Protein backbone atom coordinates (compact mmCIF):
# COMPACT_ATOMS: atom_id res chain seq x y z
CA UNK A 1 0.00 0.00 0.00
CA UNK A 2 1.19 3.49 -0.87
CA UNK A 3 -1.05 6.42 0.00
CA UNK A 4 -1.40 9.54 2.14
CA UNK A 5 -4.03 9.90 4.87
CA UNK A 6 -5.24 13.23 6.26
CA UNK A 7 -5.57 13.93 9.97
CA UNK A 8 -8.28 16.62 10.35
CA UNK A 9 -7.42 17.05 14.04
CA UNK A 10 -3.86 18.30 13.35
CA UNK A 11 -4.01 19.17 9.65
CA UNK A 12 -1.15 16.80 8.82
CA UNK A 13 -0.75 14.17 6.13
CA UNK A 14 0.53 10.72 7.16
CA UNK A 15 2.35 8.64 4.55
CA UNK A 16 1.42 4.95 4.50
CA UNK A 17 4.10 2.83 2.83
CA UNK A 18 3.99 -0.89 3.55
CA UNK A 19 7.03 -1.58 1.31
CA UNK A 20 9.31 0.09 3.86
CA UNK A 21 8.94 -2.98 6.10
CA UNK A 22 11.17 -4.77 3.56
CA UNK A 23 14.14 -2.39 3.95
CA UNK A 24 17.47 -4.07 4.80
CA UNK A 25 18.41 -3.61 8.46
CA UNK A 26 22.17 -3.37 9.09
CA UNK A 27 23.03 -6.27 6.70
CA UNK A 28 26.11 -8.24 7.76
CA UNK A 29 27.04 -10.09 4.56
CA UNK A 30 26.89 -7.34 1.94
CA UNK A 31 26.09 -3.66 1.66
CA UNK A 32 23.47 -2.82 -0.98
CA UNK A 33 25.02 0.60 -1.73
CA UNK A 34 28.65 -0.49 -2.10
CA UNK A 35 30.15 -0.42 -5.65
CA UNK A 36 28.91 -3.16 -7.95
CA UNK A 37 25.90 -4.11 -5.79
CA UNK A 38 22.35 -3.70 -7.12
CA UNK A 39 22.63 -1.58 -10.29
CA UNK A 40 25.45 0.60 -8.93
CA UNK A 41 28.63 0.80 -11.02
CA UNK A 42 31.76 -1.09 -9.99
CA UNK A 43 33.36 2.26 -9.19
CA UNK A 44 31.77 5.58 -8.34
CA UNK A 45 32.66 8.82 -6.61
CA UNK A 46 29.24 9.71 -5.22
CA UNK A 47 25.82 8.83 -6.58
CA UNK A 48 22.09 9.43 -6.12
CA UNK A 49 19.20 7.19 -7.11
CA UNK A 50 15.51 6.73 -6.33
CA UNK A 51 14.80 4.92 -3.07
CA UNK A 52 13.74 1.28 -3.56
CA UNK A 53 11.44 1.50 -0.53
CA UNK A 54 9.87 4.94 -0.95
CA UNK A 55 7.24 6.70 1.07
CA UNK A 56 6.52 8.84 -2.02
CA UNK A 57 6.72 7.93 -5.73
CA UNK A 58 6.72 10.08 -8.85
CA UNK A 59 4.25 7.67 -10.49
CA UNK A 60 2.26 6.87 -7.35
CA UNK A 61 -0.96 4.97 -7.99
CA UNK A 62 -4.24 6.83 -7.76
CA UNK A 63 -6.38 6.07 -4.71
CA UNK A 64 -10.13 6.13 -4.40
CA UNK A 65 -11.67 8.41 -1.79
CA UNK A 66 -14.96 7.08 -0.46
CA UNK A 67 -15.36 9.30 2.60
CA UNK A 68 -15.62 13.02 3.37
CA UNK A 69 -14.08 12.43 6.80
CA UNK A 70 -11.45 9.71 6.33
CA UNK A 71 -9.61 11.46 3.50
CA UNK A 72 -6.76 9.95 1.51
CA UNK A 73 -4.73 10.88 -1.55
CA UNK A 74 -1.98 9.42 -3.68
CA UNK A 75 1.57 9.58 -2.37
CA UNK A 76 3.05 11.44 -5.31
CA UNK A 77 6.54 12.73 -4.62
CA UNK A 78 10.14 11.65 -4.96
CA UNK A 79 12.44 9.87 -2.50
CA UNK A 80 16.13 9.59 -3.33
CA UNK A 81 19.19 8.09 -1.68
CA UNK A 82 22.46 10.04 -1.88
CA UNK A 83 25.61 7.96 -1.35
CA UNK A 84 28.46 10.20 -0.20
CA UNK A 85 31.39 8.01 -1.24
CA UNK A 86 32.12 4.50 -2.46
CA UNK A 87 34.12 3.88 0.74
CA UNK A 88 31.99 1.77 3.06
CA UNK A 89 33.86 2.52 6.29
CA UNK A 90 33.69 6.29 6.01
CA UNK A 91 31.46 9.15 7.17
CA UNK A 92 31.29 12.94 6.93
CA UNK A 93 33.88 13.33 9.68
CA UNK A 94 36.42 11.25 7.69
CA UNK A 95 35.76 12.61 4.21
CA UNK A 96 38.14 15.20 2.73
CA UNK A 97 36.65 18.67 2.38
CA UNK A 98 36.77 18.50 -1.42
CA UNK A 99 34.55 15.38 -1.30
CA UNK A 100 32.04 17.14 0.96
CA UNK A 101 32.08 20.09 -1.49
CA UNK A 102 31.11 17.71 -4.29
CA UNK A 103 28.36 16.36 -2.07
CA UNK A 104 27.06 19.89 -1.42
CA UNK A 105 26.98 20.50 -5.17
CA UNK A 106 25.02 17.28 -5.63
CA UNK A 107 22.54 18.34 -2.94
CA UNK A 108 22.17 21.68 -4.71
CA UNK A 109 21.72 20.10 -8.16
CA UNK A 110 19.16 17.59 -6.89
CA UNK A 111 17.24 20.36 -5.10
CA UNK A 112 17.07 22.37 -8.32
CA UNK A 113 15.91 19.44 -10.40
CA UNK A 114 13.36 18.06 -7.94
CA UNK A 115 11.87 21.50 -7.28
CA UNK A 116 11.24 21.92 -11.03
CA UNK A 117 8.29 19.51 -10.79
CA UNK A 118 5.13 21.54 -10.24
CA UNK A 119 3.69 19.00 -7.78
CA UNK A 120 6.72 19.30 -5.47
CA UNK A 121 6.27 21.81 -2.64
CA UNK A 122 9.28 21.01 -0.44
CA UNK A 123 12.69 19.36 -0.84
CA UNK A 124 14.04 18.00 2.44
CA UNK A 125 17.67 16.83 2.64
CA UNK A 126 18.65 14.73 5.64
CA UNK A 127 21.00 12.11 7.07
CA UNK A 128 20.41 9.60 9.86
CA UNK A 129 23.74 8.45 11.25
CA UNK A 130 23.86 5.59 13.74
CA UNK A 131 21.47 2.85 14.76
CA UNK A 132 20.39 5.02 17.71
CA UNK A 133 18.50 7.26 15.25
CA UNK A 134 17.21 4.48 13.02
CA UNK A 135 19.91 4.26 10.33
CA UNK A 136 19.55 0.87 8.62
CA UNK A 137 22.82 0.99 6.62
CA UNK A 138 26.26 2.02 7.93
CA UNK A 139 27.61 3.07 4.50
CA UNK A 140 27.71 6.91 4.49
CA UNK A 141 24.58 8.17 2.81
CA UNK A 142 21.66 10.51 3.21
CA UNK A 143 18.28 11.01 1.60
CA UNK A 144 16.11 13.58 -0.13
CA UNK A 145 12.33 13.66 0.22
CA UNK A 146 10.51 15.84 -2.30
CA UNK A 147 7.07 16.39 -0.75
CA UNK A 148 3.80 17.26 -2.53
CA UNK A 149 2.77 19.19 0.59
CA UNK A 150 4.39 21.29 3.32
CA UNK A 151 5.16 19.12 6.37
CA UNK A 152 3.83 20.58 9.65
CA UNK A 153 7.16 21.71 11.10
CA UNK A 154 8.12 23.34 7.79
CA UNK A 155 4.79 25.17 7.74
CA UNK A 156 5.40 26.32 11.32
CA UNK A 157 8.89 27.61 10.46
CA UNK A 158 7.53 29.49 7.45
CA UNK A 159 4.75 31.11 9.49
CA UNK A 160 7.10 32.07 12.34
CA UNK A 161 9.79 33.52 10.05
CA UNK A 162 7.16 35.44 8.09
CA UNK A 163 5.61 36.83 11.28
CA UNK A 164 9.04 37.97 12.55
CA UNK A 165 9.77 39.67 9.22
CA UNK A 166 6.38 41.41 9.10
CA UNK A 167 6.82 42.76 12.65
CA UNK A 168 10.51 43.67 12.57
CA UNK A 169 11.27 44.02 8.86
CA UNK A 170 14.28 41.73 9.27
CA UNK A 171 15.17 38.06 8.97
CA UNK A 172 14.93 36.18 12.29
CA UNK A 173 17.99 34.03 11.52
CA UNK A 174 20.07 37.04 10.43
CA UNK A 175 19.10 38.67 13.75
CA UNK A 176 20.00 35.49 15.67
CA UNK A 177 23.43 35.30 14.02
CA UNK A 178 24.13 38.95 14.88
CA UNK A 179 23.01 38.50 18.51
CA UNK A 180 24.92 35.24 18.97
CA UNK A 181 28.11 36.82 17.65
CA UNK A 182 27.70 39.70 20.09
CA UNK A 183 27.08 37.40 23.08
CA UNK A 184 29.68 34.84 21.94
CA UNK A 185 28.50 32.18 24.43
CA UNK A 186 27.10 29.46 22.22
CA UNK A 187 29.24 29.59 19.07
CA UNK A 188 30.94 26.26 18.40
CA UNK A 189 32.80 27.07 15.18
CA UNK A 190 32.71 29.70 12.47
CA UNK A 191 34.37 30.74 9.24
CA UNK A 192 34.14 34.01 7.35
CA UNK A 193 30.77 33.05 5.86
CA UNK A 194 29.32 30.17 7.92
CA UNK A 195 28.59 29.86 11.65
CA UNK A 196 27.76 26.82 13.81
CA UNK A 197 26.25 27.22 17.27
CA UNK A 198 24.20 25.56 19.96
CA UNK A 199 20.95 27.57 19.76
CA UNK A 200 19.80 29.54 22.79
CA UNK A 201 16.54 27.53 22.64
CA UNK A 202 18.12 24.10 21.96
CA UNK A 203 15.67 21.21 22.38
CA UNK A 204 18.32 18.48 22.49
CA UNK A 205 21.49 18.46 24.69
CA UNK A 206 23.99 18.72 21.81
CA UNK A 207 21.84 20.32 19.14
CA UNK A 208 23.89 22.39 16.67
CA UNK A 209 22.59 24.75 14.00
CA UNK A 210 24.61 25.84 10.98
CA UNK A 211 23.78 29.16 9.32
CA UNK A 212 25.19 30.96 6.29
CA UNK A 213 25.91 34.50 7.43
CA UNK A 214 24.61 35.83 4.12
CA UNK A 215 20.86 35.62 3.64
CA UNK A 216 20.09 32.85 1.15
CA UNK A 217 16.87 30.86 0.79
CA UNK A 218 18.24 27.63 -0.71
CA UNK A 219 21.40 25.53 -0.77
CA UNK A 220 21.97 26.24 -4.46
CA UNK A 221 22.30 29.98 -3.81
CA UNK A 222 25.55 29.47 -1.88
CA UNK A 223 28.65 30.75 -3.67
CA UNK A 224 31.60 28.44 -4.33
CA UNK A 225 33.48 30.02 -1.43
CA UNK A 226 30.48 29.55 0.88
CA UNK A 227 30.15 25.92 -0.22
CA UNK A 228 33.81 25.28 0.60
CA UNK A 229 33.40 26.81 4.06
CA UNK A 230 30.11 24.97 4.53
CA UNK A 231 31.96 21.71 3.79
CA UNK A 232 34.62 22.65 6.36
CA UNK A 233 32.00 23.38 9.01
CA UNK A 234 30.17 20.09 8.41
CA UNK A 235 33.48 18.24 8.71
CA UNK A 236 34.48 20.07 11.90
CA UNK A 237 31.10 19.64 13.65
CA UNK A 238 30.94 15.91 12.92
CA UNK A 239 34.53 15.53 14.17
CA UNK A 240 33.67 17.42 17.35
CA UNK A 241 30.68 15.15 17.86
CA UNK A 242 32.87 12.03 17.61
CA UNK A 243 35.43 13.55 19.94
CA UNK A 244 32.92 14.66 22.56
CA UNK A 245 32.63 11.24 24.22
CA UNK A 246 35.31 9.47 22.15
CA UNK A 247 32.72 7.36 20.36
CA UNK A 248 30.91 7.24 17.01
CA UNK A 249 28.32 9.95 17.63
CA UNK A 250 24.80 9.35 16.26
CA UNK A 251 22.96 12.32 14.81
CA UNK A 252 20.21 13.50 12.51
CA UNK A 253 21.31 16.20 10.06
CA UNK A 254 18.44 18.15 8.48
CA UNK A 255 18.51 20.89 5.84
CA UNK A 256 15.81 23.57 5.80
CA UNK A 257 15.23 25.74 2.76
CA UNK A 258 12.37 27.67 1.20
CA UNK A 259 9.30 25.87 -0.20
CA UNK A 260 8.70 25.62 -3.93
CA UNK A 261 5.74 26.06 -6.28
CA UNK A 262 3.44 27.64 -3.67
CA UNK A 263 2.71 30.97 -5.43
CA UNK A 264 3.93 32.98 -2.46
CA UNK A 265 7.06 35.00 -1.79
CA UNK A 266 9.44 33.52 0.79
CA UNK A 267 12.17 36.17 0.92
CA UNK A 268 12.07 35.93 4.74
CA UNK A 269 13.27 32.28 4.74
CA UNK A 270 16.95 31.69 5.59
CA UNK A 271 18.57 28.38 4.58
CA UNK A 272 19.98 26.49 7.58
CA UNK A 273 21.00 23.08 8.89
CA UNK A 274 20.05 21.47 12.19
CA UNK A 275 21.97 18.65 13.85
CA UNK A 276 20.20 16.82 16.66
CA UNK A 277 21.29 13.76 18.60
CA UNK A 278 19.75 11.59 21.32
CA UNK A 279 23.07 11.56 23.23
CA UNK A 280 23.19 13.40 26.57
CA UNK A 281 26.37 11.79 27.91
CA UNK A 282 28.65 8.76 27.40
CA UNK A 283 26.27 5.84 26.77
CA UNK A 284 23.35 7.99 27.93
CA UNK A 285 20.36 8.59 25.67
CA UNK A 286 17.78 11.36 25.97
CA UNK A 287 14.58 9.55 25.12
CA UNK A 288 11.82 11.64 23.59
CA UNK A 289 8.79 10.51 25.61
CA UNK A 290 5.15 11.49 26.03
CA UNK A 291 5.41 15.22 26.76
CA UNK A 292 7.80 15.88 23.89
CA UNK A 293 6.22 13.48 21.39
CA UNK A 294 2.69 14.49 22.23
CA UNK A 295 3.06 18.25 22.60
CA UNK A 296 6.37 19.23 20.93
CA UNK A 297 7.26 20.89 24.27
CA UNK A 298 10.86 19.80 24.84
CA UNK A 299 12.84 19.46 28.07
CA UNK A 300 16.60 19.88 27.66
CA UNK A 301 18.71 18.45 30.55
CA UNK A 302 21.87 20.37 29.55
CA UNK A 303 22.26 24.15 29.33
CA UNK A 304 23.02 25.23 25.74
CA UNK A 305 25.97 27.31 26.97
CA UNK A 306 27.52 24.27 28.65
CA UNK A 307 26.96 22.10 25.57
CA UNK A 308 28.54 24.75 23.32
CA UNK A 309 31.61 24.96 25.59
CA UNK A 310 32.01 21.18 25.59
CA UNK A 311 31.87 21.08 21.81
CA UNK A 312 34.17 24.08 21.42
CA UNK A 313 36.74 22.39 23.64
CA UNK A 314 36.92 19.30 21.43
CA UNK A 315 40.10 19.82 19.44
CA UNK A 316 39.90 19.32 15.70
CA UNK A 317 43.12 19.73 13.74
CA UNK A 318 42.30 21.40 10.46
CA UNK A 319 45.53 20.23 8.83
CA UNK A 320 44.28 16.66 9.24
CA UNK A 321 41.00 17.27 7.41
Beta strands, then each sheet from edge to edge (+ up, - down):
strand 1: 2-7
strand 2: 12-17
strand 3: 47-50
strand 4: 72-73
strand 5: 78-83
strand 6: 122-129
strand 7: 141-147
strand 8: 187-190
strand 9: 194-197
strand 10: 208-212
strand 11: 251-256
strand 12: 272-276
strand 13: 279-281
strand 14: 284-285
sheet 1: 2+ 1- 4+
sheet 2: 3+ 5- 7+ 6- 11+ 12- 10+ 9- 8+
sheet 3: 13+ 14-
end
